[in-house]
Amino acid sequence: MKIWCVEDDAGIRDIEVYTLNSTDFEATGFSDACVFRDALSVSRPDLIILDIMLPGEDGVELLKFLKGNPDTCKIPVIMATAKGMEYDKVQSLDLGADDYLVKPFGMMEMVSRVKAVLRRCNLTEADHLLKAGSLVVNLDEHTVAIDNERIQLTLKEFELLRLFLSRPGIAFTRDQLFSDIWGADYVGATRTVDMHIRTLRVKLGDYGKMIETVRGVGYRLEVQV
């Protein structure tokens, strides 16, 4: 996965690129909108981390350009905003940003946000039906059925099941699940994840056994063949 970091502070940009390259991404840094646009004319990244405060054309204007261009509008964008600039966060999300990071942010938080956004964006491009045997999740209708009988899930249970079915065999830590489903700004504890997994398993009946506990890690879904 190619990640492009648009950041005018060379120190921050270098550590972003280094961290992403160290976590199995292919990262490239750009100091301003001009060099970024030049690169964009010949290649496309899988995700962009875009600082708002850039010299010349700022990040907000660049975001407008990206989301208004049919060739780039589907590229996920994470905005980097200054602490306390609530308006910047709201404006960025309204303009189509997929997530944001508040400076100063930790590198592991950055990597976690990148992975979460990539997972979400892959879901939007996936088949609208996720299946495991006679368990069917309809992403358009937001329904779950087993043997054509609908079962009622809460929103968080549905999101957990959707994530598991979209990434079978992948082990998620409790922290990853908590961040992806509840959001980094949610005030709570990872035991919330355990409680929702427990109720989800019960509601799924025999299919609940597919959600396995990975000792010392978290949970994964194993589709039975």
Salt bridges, closest charged atoms under 4 A:
GLU7 OE1 - LYS103 NZ 2.84
ASP51 OD1 - LYS103 NZ 3.04
GLU57 OE2 - ARG37 NH2 2.89
GLU61 OE2 - LYS64 NZ 3.35
GLU86 OE1 - LYS89 NZ 3.11
ASP98 OD2 - LYS67 NZ 3.59
ASP99 OD1 - ARG113 NH1 2.92
GLU109 OE2 - ARG113 NH2 3.54
ASP140 OD1 - HIS128 ND1 3.05
GLU141 OE1 - ARG150 NH2 3.46
GLU157 OE1 - LYS203 NZ 2.79
GLU159 OE2 - HIS142 NE2 3.88
GLU159 OE1 - ARG162 NH2 2.58
ASP180 OD2 - ARG119 NH2 2.21
ASP194 OD1 - ARG174 NE 2.76
GLU212 OE1 - ARG220 NE 3.46
GLU222 OE2 - ARG220 NE 3.03
